[in-house]
Amino acid sequence: MELSSEPQNLNPTIYERTEDRIIQESDYDNDVRDEIDRREIFDLIRSINDPEHPLTLEELHVVDLDGITIDNQTNTVQVQFRPTIPHCSMATLIGLSIRAKLLYTLPTRYKVGVNIFEGAHIQESQINKQLNDKERVTAALENQHLRAVVNRCITTSES
């Protein structure tokens, strides 16, 4: 995967951040069993940095709550994302970053799927196939250069 040094979307639309979730007292109680919900998944991926801009995927409206589906009975998490332009060359890297963040943070019992929203990219089926092929994802994350780029995207700086 070749990374372009020039951004393709020079003037992206920037959206407002969603309000932070209010932490409840029960959230700190380890004796209370609670299932993972869409908001928790959103909170994990919203701050992933875009590879081309100093903005998050939330600020670019690449990810939102509507694109997240969870089934706690089958332990599946499905995330759909929307590249900012239909020919975005960074779409695979963005999807890989979302997948990596969830694989690194969710309990191992969860099966993670990441897809582009239907009609949001000219190569959506090819990219979706790559993002959901366990062997390709593993190989990509074993590549030292690619792993460094993904880690830069998923690492957030706390203010």
Secondary structure as UniProt FT lines:
FT   HELIX           25..28
FT   TURN            30..31
FT   HELIX           38..45
FT   TURN            46..47
FT   TURN            57..61
FT   HELIX           65..67
FT   STRAND          68..71
FT   TURN            72..75
FT   STRAND          76..81
FT   TURN            86..87
FT   TURN            89..90
FT   HELIX           91..105
FT   TURN            108..109
FT   STRAND          111..116
FT   TURN            118..119
FT   TURN            122..123
FT   HELIX           124..131
FT   HELIX           134..142
FT   HELIX           144..154
//
